[in-house]
Amino acid sequence: MVDKQGVTSRKIDYLVIPYRAITSYSIETAGTLDMDSELKIWTSGRTDPIQKTLKRGANIRGIQAAIAAAL
């Protein structure tokens, strides 16, 4: 997961999650009023999910397919 921060997006935070550590995940697609999608990933060793809000136009179904294929 990549998180660009700041006005110029020069600060970038990378989070690498091995597929073997993923215990479950959920996706929420964009709706009529809520234009953003949301991805939650639960991993072994953590009680809270890792959450990522994806902007409109992100290929959330492609991300879901990649995770499902790897698990």
Order of alpha helices (4+ residues) and beta strands (2+ residues): beta-beta-beta-beta-beta-alpha
